[in-house]
């Protein structure tokens, strides 16, 4: 009997706080005073596109889209994180950077086919 080997999910590289601060400095002017969470969703195919959201609650379904000061620069900074990824990890279809009002942040990649 041959056992199938399931590859372990590959964790994304650690996102450093300085990069998040640079990105947030461009997001902040577009956020309302009562924001709780903001996030950027980047779709890699067929062309790289980004959408920016915030919510005054912690519920994604309450999200509102907004325009940051320099959407192209923020998108470029996130895509440039590919340099820290393995060749296999660079095959992501979408990425989501979430930042909350307490200073917590998380970057997740989706590798769906």
NORNOR-V178378 format. One record per backbone hydrogen bond with DSSP energy under -0.5 kcal/mol. NH is the residue of the N-H (numbers start at 0). CO is the residue of the C=O. E is the energy in kcal/mol with one decimal. If there is no record, write none. Layout:
BEGIN
nh->[NH/NH]
co->[CO/CO]
e->[E/E]
END
This chain:
BEGIN
nh->[2/5/6/10/15/19/20/21/22/23/24/25/25/26/27/29/30/34/35/36/37/38/39/40/41/41/42/43/44/48/50/52/53/54/59/61/62/63/65/67/68/73/74/75/76/77/78/79/80/81/82/83/84/89/90/91/92/93/94/95/96/97/97/98/99/100/102/105/107/109]
co->[0/3/4/8/13/15/16/17/18/19/20/21/22/22/23/26/27/31/54/54/98/52/96/50/39/94/48/92/92/42/40/38/63/36/57/58/59/53/51/65/25/69/70/71/72/73/74/75/77/78/79/80/81/85/87/88/109/109/41/107/39/95/105/37/103/35/99/97/95/93]
e->[-0.5/-0.7/-0.6/-0.6/-0.6/-1.7/-2.6/-2.1/-2.3/-3.1/-2.3/-0.7/-1.0/-1.3/-3.2/-1.7/-1.7/-1.5/-3.2/-1.8/-2.9/-2.0/-2.1/-2.6/-0.5/-3.0/-2.6/-3.1/-0.6/-2.3/-2.1/-2.8/-2.0/-2.2/-0.6/-1.8/-2.0/-2.7/-2.2/-0.5/-2.0/-2.1/-2.5/-2.4/-2.5/-2.0/-2.7/-2.6/-1.3/-2.0/-1.6/-1.9/-2.1/-1.5/-1.2/-0.7/-3.3/-1.4/-2.2/-2.6/-2.0/-0.6/-2.9/-3.0/-2.7/-2.7/-2.2/-2.1/-2.4/-2.9]
END
